[in-house]
């Protein structure tokens, strides 16, 4: 009986973790996009877009 309760508790924890991940994934994606955009802007400011697109560093 104790094992059953333990398994149930683990399932509840897994469910909670999955819910947390589903809640956090849009935030994570948003932050990733924002970071990528900032990086592109910084590269643009530093080098200009020509070397960025031509593939020359």
Gaussian input, Z-matrix of N, CA and C with variables (Angstrom, degrees):
# hf/3-21g

backbone

0 1
 N
 C     1     B1
 C     2     B2     1     A1
 N     3     B3     2     A2     1     D1
 C     4     B4     3     A3     2     D2
 C     5     B5     4     A4     3     D3
 N     6     B6     5     A5     4     D4
 C     7     B7     6     A6     5     D5
 C     8     B8     7     A7     6     D6
 N     9     B9     8     A8     7     D7
 C    10    B10     9     A9     8     D8
 C    11    B11    10    A10     9     D9
 N    12    B12    11    A11    10    D10
 C    13    B13    12    A12    11    D11
 C    14    B14    13    A13    12    D12
 N    15    B15    14    A14    13    D13
 C    16    B16    15    A15    14    D14
 C    17    B17    16    A16    15    D15
 N    18    B18    17    A17    16    D16
 C    19    B19    18    A18    17    D17
 C    20    B20    19    A19    18    D18
 N    21    B21    20    A20    19    D19
 C    22    B22    21    A21    20    D20
 C    23    B23    22    A22    21    D21
 N    24    B24    23    A23    22    D22
 C    25    B25    24    A24    23    D23
 C    26    B26    25    A25    24    D24
 N    27    B27    26    A26    25    D25
 C    28    B28    27    A27    26    D26
 C    29    B29    28    A28    27    D27
 N    30    B30    29    A29    28    D28
 C    31    B31    30    A30    29    D29
 C    32    B32    31    A31    30    D30
 N    33    B33    32    A32    31    D31
 C    34    B34    33    A33    32    D32
 C    35    B35    34    A34    33    D33
 N    36    B36    35    A35    34    D34
 C    37    B37    36    A36    35    D35
 C    38    B38    37    A37    36    D36
 N    39    B39    38    A38    37    D37
 C    40    B40    39    A39    38    D38
 C    41    B41    40    A40    39    D39
 N    42    B42    41    A41    40    D40
 C    43    B43    42    A42    41    D41
 C    44    B44    43    A43    42    D42
 N    45    B45    44    A44    43    D43
 C    46    B46    45    A45    44    D44
 C    47    B47    46    A46    45    D45
 N    48    B48    47    A47    46    D46
 C    49    B49    48    A48    47    D47
 C    50    B50    49    A49    48    D48
 N    51    B51    50    A50    49    D49
 C    52    B52    51    A51    50    D50
 C    53    B53    52    A52    51    D51
 N    54    B54    53    A53    52    D52
 C    55    B55    54    A54    53    D53
 C    56    B56    55    A55    54    D54
 N    57    B57    56    A56    55    D55
 C    58    B58    57    A57    56    D56
 C    59    B59    58    A58    57    D57
 N    60    B60    59    A59    58    D58
 C    61    B61    60    A60    59    D59
 C    62    B62    61    A61    60    D60
 N    63    B63    62    A62    61    D61
 C    64    B64    63    A63    62    D62
 C    65    B65    64    A64    63    D63
 N    66    B66    65    A65    64    D64
 C    67    B67    66    A66    65    D65
 C    68    B68    67    A67    66    D66
 N    69    B69    68    A68    67    D67
 C    70    B70    69    A69    68    D68
 C    71    B71    70    A70    69    D69
 N    72    B72    71    A71    70    D70
 C    73    B73    72    A72    71    D71
 C    74    B74    73    A73    72    D72
 N    75    B75    74    A74    73    D73
 C    76    B76    75    A75    74    D74
 C    77    B77    76    A76    75    D75
 N    78    B78    77    A77    76    D76
 C    79    B79    78    A78    77    D77
 C    80    B80    79    A79    78    D78
 N    81    B81    80    A80    79    D79
 C    82    B82    81    A81    80    D80
 C    83    B83    82    A82    81    D81
 N    84    B84    83    A83    82    D82
 C    85    B85    84    A84    83    D83
 C    86    B86    85    A85    84    D84
 N    87    B87    86    A86    85    D85
 C    88    B88    87    A87    86    D86
 C    89    B89    88    A88    87    D87
 N    90    B90    89    A89    88    D88
 C    91    B91    90    A90    89    D89
 C    92    B92    91    A91    90    D90
 N    93    B93    92    A92    91    D91
 C    94    B94    93    A93    92    D92
 C    95    B95    94    A94    93    D93
 N    96    B96    95    A95    94    D94
 C    97    B97    96    A96    95    D95
 C    98    B98    97    A97    96    D96
 N    99    B99    98    A98    97    D97
 C   100   B100    99    A99    98    D98
 C   101   B101   100   A100    99    D99
 N   102   B102   101   A101   100   D100
 C   103   B103   102   A102   101   D101
 C   104   B104   103   A103   102   D102
 N   105   B105   104   A104   103   D103
 C   106   B106   105   A105   104   D104
 C   107   B107   106   A106   105   D105
 N   108   B108   107   A107   106   D106
 C   109   B109   108   A108   107   D107
 C   110   B110   109   A109   108   D108
 N   111   B111   110   A110   109   D109
 C   112   B112   111   A111   110   D110
 C   113   B113   112   A112   111   D111
 N   114   B114   113   A113   112   D112
 C   115   B115   114   A114   113   D113
 C   116   B116   115   A115   114   D114
 N   117   B117   116   A116   115   D115
 C   118   B118   117   A117   116   D116
 C   119   B119   118   A118   117   D117
 N   120   B120   119   A119   118   D118
 C   121   B121   120   A120   119   D119
 C   122   B122   121   A121   120   D120
 N   123   B123   122   A122   121   D121
 C   124   B124   123   A123   122   D122
 C   125   B125   124   A124   123   D123
 N   126   B126   125   A125   124   D124
 C   127   B127   126   A126   125   D125
 C   128   B128   127   A127   126   D126
 N   129   B129   128   A128   127   D127
 C   130   B130   129   A129   128   D128
 C   131   B131   130   A130   129   D129
 N   132   B132   131   A131   130   D130
 C   133   B133   132   A132   131   D131
 C   134   B134   133   A133   132   D132
 N   135   B135   134   A134   133   D133
 C   136   B136   135   A135   134   D134
 C   137   B137   136   A136   135   D135
 N   138   B138   137   A137   136   D136
 C   139   B139   138   A138   137   D137
 C   140   B140   139   A139   138   D138
 N   141   B141   140   A140   139   D139
 C   142   B142   141   A141   140   D140
 C   143   B143   142   A142   141   D141
 N   144   B144   143   A143   142   D142
 C   145   B145   144   A144   143   D143
 C   146   B146   145   A145   144   D144
 N   147   B147   146   A146   145   D145
 C   148   B148   147   A147   146   D146
 C   149   B149   148   A148   147   D147
 N   150   B150   149   A149   148   D148
 C   151   B151   150   A150   149   D149
 C   152   B152   151   A151   150   D150
 N   153   B153   152   A152   151   D151
 C   154   B154   153   A153   152   D152
 C   155   B155   154   A154   153   D153
 N   156   B156   155   A155   154   D154
 C   157   B157   156   A156   155   D155
 C   158   B158   157   A157   156   D156
 N   159   B159   158   A158   157   D157
 C   160   B160   159   A159   158   D158
 C   161   B161   160   A160   159   D159
 N   162   B162   161   A161   160   D160
 C   163   B163   162   A162   161   D161
 C   164   B164   163   A163   162   D162
 N   165   B165   164   A164   163   D163
 C   166   B166   165   A165   164   D164
 C   167   B167   166   A166   165   D165
 N   168   B168   167   A167   166   D166
 C   169   B169   168   A168   167   D167
 C   170   B170   169   A169   168   D168

   B1=1.4775
   B2=1.5342
   B3=1.3232
   B4=1.4596
   B5=1.5339
   B6=1.3475
   B7=1.4664
   B8=1.5218
   B9=1.3326
   B10=1.4562
   B11=1.5304
   B12=1.3340
   B13=1.4673
   B14=1.5302
   B15=1.3376
   B16=1.4653
   B17=1.5186
   B18=1.3286
   B19=1.4719
   B20=1.5288
   B21=1.3285
   B22=1.4625
   B23=1.5264
   B24=1.3414
   B25=1.4646
   B26=1.5310
   B27=1.3387
   B28=1.4650
   B29=1.5241
   B30=1.3362
   B31=1.4639
   B32=1.5175
   B33=1.3481
   B34=1.4632
   B35=1.5241
   B36=1.3372
   B37=1.4644
   B38=1.5244
   B39=1.3334
   B40=1.4643
   B41=1.5264
   B42=1.3344
   B43=1.4601
   B44=1.5309
   B45=1.3362
   B46=1.4609
   B47=1.5268
   B48=1.3430
   B49=1.4636
   B50=1.5288
   B51=1.3383
   B52=1.4598
   B53=1.5309
   B54=1.3330
   B55=1.4621
   B56=1.5232
   B57=1.3354
   B58=1.4588
   B59=1.5253
   B60=1.3504
   B61=1.4700
   B62=1.5263
   B63=1.3436
   B64=1.4644
   B65=1.5262
   B66=1.3483
   B67=1.4633
   B68=1.5191
   B69=1.3528
   B70=1.4626
   B71=1.5172
   B72=1.3453
   B73=1.4601
   B74=1.5408
   B75=1.3410
   B76=1.4790
   B77=1.5173
   B78=1.3357
   B79=1.4690
   B80=1.5281
   B81=1.3392
   B82=1.4612
   B83=1.5244
   B84=1.3339
   B85=1.4717
   B86=1.5323
   B87=1.3340
   B88=1.4608
   B89=1.5223
   B90=1.3538
   B91=1.4608
   B92=1.5277
   B93=1.3404
   B94=1.4673
   B95=1.5206
   B96=1.3329
   B97=1.4678
   B98=1.5200
   B99=1.3302
   B100=1.4606
   B101=1.5310
   B102=1.3374
   B103=1.4657
   B104=1.5283
   B105=1.3381
   B106=1.4655
   B107=1.5320
   B108=1.3261
   B109=1.4687
   B110=1.5256
   B111=1.3459
   B112=1.4632
   B113=1.5254
   B114=1.3447
   B115=1.4569
   B116=1.5287
   B117=1.3415
   B118=1.4678
   B119=1.5249
   B120=1.3361
   B121=1.4674
   B122=1.5260
   B123=1.3390
   B124=1.4662
   B125=1.5246
   B126=1.3401
   B127=1.4675
   B128=1.5234
   B129=1.3155
   B130=1.4642
   B131=1.5187
   B132=1.3239
   B133=1.4686
   B134=1.5259
   B135=1.3382
   B136=1.4678
   B137=1.5253
   B138=1.3341
   B139=1.4599
   B140=1.5225
   B141=1.3332
   B142=1.4477
   B143=1.5199
   B144=1.3281
   B145=1.4619
   B146=1.5254
   B147=1.3321
   B148=1.4687
   B149=1.5338
   B150=1.3327
   B151=1.4794
   B152=1.5241
   B153=1.3345
   B154=1.4660
   B155=1.5260
   B156=1.3283
   B157=1.4666
   B158=1.5229
   B159=1.3196
   B160=1.4564
   B161=1.5256
   B162=1.3330
   B163=1.4558
   B164=1.5190
   B165=1.3467
   B166=1.4747
   B167=1.5208
   B168=1.3200
   B169=1.4774
   B170=1.5247
   A1=110.51
   A2=116.35
   A3=120.44
   A4=110.87
   A5=115.48
   A6=120.59
   A7=110.82
   A8=116.01
   A9=121.96
   A10=110.52
   A11=115.93
   A12=121.27
   A13=109.60
   A14=115.82
   A15=120.54
   A16=111.75
   A17=116.14
   A18=121.78
   A19=109.52
   A20=116.83
   A21=121.86
   A22=110.40
   A23=115.49
   A24=120.99
   A25=110.40
   A26=116.47
   A27=121.20
   A28=110.88
   A29=116.73
   A30=120.94
   A31=110.79
   A32=116.39
   A33=120.67
   A34=110.66
   A35=116.24
   A36=121.29
   A37=110.74
   A38=116.80
   A39=121.54
   A40=110.14
   A41=116.31
   A42=121.92
   A43=110.43
   A44=115.36
   A45=121.19
   A46=110.82
   A47=116.23
   A48=121.10
   A49=110.53
   A50=116.47
   A51=120.70
   A52=110.88
   A53=115.90
   A54=120.48
   A55=110.17
   A56=115.97
   A57=122.21
   A58=109.94
   A59=115.98
   A60=121.13
   A61=109.92
   A62=117.30
   A63=120.32
   A64=110.83
   A65=117.11
   A66=120.51
   A67=111.25
   A68=116.41
   A69=120.31
   A70=113.68
   A71=117.65
   A72=119.51
   A73=113.49
   A74=120.78
   A75=118.91
   A76=111.60
   A77=116.86
   A78=121.45
   A79=109.27
   A80=115.73
   A81=121.53
   A82=110.63
   A83=116.58
   A84=121.69
   A85=109.37
   A86=116.17
   A87=121.51
   A88=110.69
   A89=116.04
   A90=120.40
   A91=111.35
   A92=116.34
   A93=121.01
   A94=110.09
   A95=116.32
   A96=121.53
   A97=110.20
   A98=116.15
   A99=120.93
   A100=110.75
   A101=116.21
   A102=120.90
   A103=110.43
   A104=116.08
   A105=121.14
   A106=110.10
   A107=117.09
   A108=121.43
   A109=110.38
   A110=116.25
   A111=120.58
   A112=110.62
   A113=116.75
   A114=122.28
   A115=110.32
   A116=115.82
   A117=120.75
   A118=110.30
   A119=116.85
   A120=121.31
   A121=110.00
   A122=116.60
   A123=120.76
   A124=110.96
   A125=116.55
   A126=121.00
   A127=109.39
   A128=116.67
   A129=122.34
   A130=109.99
   A131=116.65
   A132=120.88
   A133=110.42
   A134=116.24
   A135=120.99
   A136=111.74
   A137=117.49
   A138=121.33
   A139=113.75
   A140=117.56
   A141=120.09
   A142=108.91
   A143=117.52
   A144=120.93
   A145=113.14
   A146=118.21
   A147=119.57
   A148=111.72
   A149=119.24
   A150=117.76
   A151=112.11
   A152=116.62
   A153=120.44
   A154=110.86
   A155=115.78
   A156=119.64
   A157=112.25
   A158=118.08
   A159=120.87
   A160=111.33
   A161=116.99
   A162=120.26
   A163=112.25
   A164=116.01
   A165=120.03
   A166=108.08
   A167=115.61
   A168=119.04
   A169=109.91
   D1=-39.91
   D2=-179.20
   D3=-63.79
   D4=-38.47
   D5=178.90
   D6=-61.66
   D7=-40.78
   D8=-179.44
   D9=-61.13
   D10=-44.05
   D11=179.19
   D12=-63.24
   D13=-40.56
   D14=178.83
   D15=-61.95
   D16=-44.32
   D17=178.87
   D18=-62.56
   D19=-43.15
   D20=179.69
   D21=-61.33
   D22=-43.39
   D23=178.79
   D24=-62.00
   D25=-43.59
   D26=178.38
   D27=-60.93
   D28=-42.60
   D29=178.79
   D30=-62.37
   D31=-41.62
   D32=177.23
   D33=-60.67
   D34=-42.35
   D35=179.08
   D36=-63.67
   D37=-43.36
   D38=179.30
   D39=-62.16
   D40=-43.08
   D41=178.23
   D42=-60.40
   D43=-44.05
   D44=179.01
   D45=-62.40
   D46=-43.62
   D47=179.78
   D48=-62.91
   D49=-43.23
   D50=179.20
   D51=-62.58
   D52=-41.17
   D53=178.36
   D54=-63.30
   D55=-41.52
   D56=178.64
   D57=-61.67
   D58=-43.83
   D59=-179.76
   D60=-63.94
   D61=-44.33
   D62=-179.62
   D63=-65.02
   D64=-32.87
   D65=177.01
   D66=-72.26
   D67=-36.99
   D68=-173.40
   D69=-85.86
   D70=-23.58
   D71=-175.22
   D72=-59.46
   D73=-42.11
   D74=176.80
   D75=-61.87
   D76=-38.89
   D77=178.43
   D78=-62.66
   D79=-44.89
   D80=179.95
   D81=-61.72
   D82=-45.08
   D83=179.17
   D84=-61.77
   D85=-44.00
   D86=179.62
   D87=-58.74
   D88=-47.61
   D89=-179.72
   D90=-63.38
   D91=-39.45
   D92=178.95
   D93=-62.02
   D94=-46.11
   D95=-179.99
   D96=-62.35
   D97=-44.60
   D98=-179.65
   D99=-61.78
   D100=-43.66
   D101=179.35
   D102=-62.52
   D103=-44.11
   D104=179.60
   D105=-61.75
   D106=-43.18
   D107=-179.94
   D108=-64.15
   D109=-43.87
   D110=177.97
   D111=-60.54
   D112=-42.41
   D113=179.60
   D114=-61.25
   D115=-45.39
   D116=179.22
   D117=-61.61
   D118=-42.80
   D119=179.61
   D120=-63.12
   D121=-43.71
   D122=179.47
   D123=-62.79
   D124=-42.91
   D125=178.04
   D126=-62.53
   D127=-41.96
   D128=179.64
   D129=-61.36
   D130=-45.16
   D131=-178.97
   D132=-66.05
   D133=-40.61
   D134=-174.38
   D135=-74.92
   D136=-47.03
   D137=-171.16
   D138=-113.37
   D139=-18.25
   D140=-169.88
   D141=82.16
   D142=163.24
   D143=-172.57
   D144=-79.11
   D145=-22.10
   D146=-175.54
   D147=-60.09
   D148=-55.60
   D149=-179.93
   D150=-64.33
   D151=-29.97
   D152=179.80
   D153=-63.43
   D154=-42.14
   D155=-177.91
   D156=-83.47
   D157=-31.58
   D158=-179.13
   D159=-74.63
   D160=-18.53
   D161=179.40
   D162=87.55
   D163=9.46
   D164=176.19
   D165=-94.31
   D166=136.36
   D167=179.70
   D168=-89.79

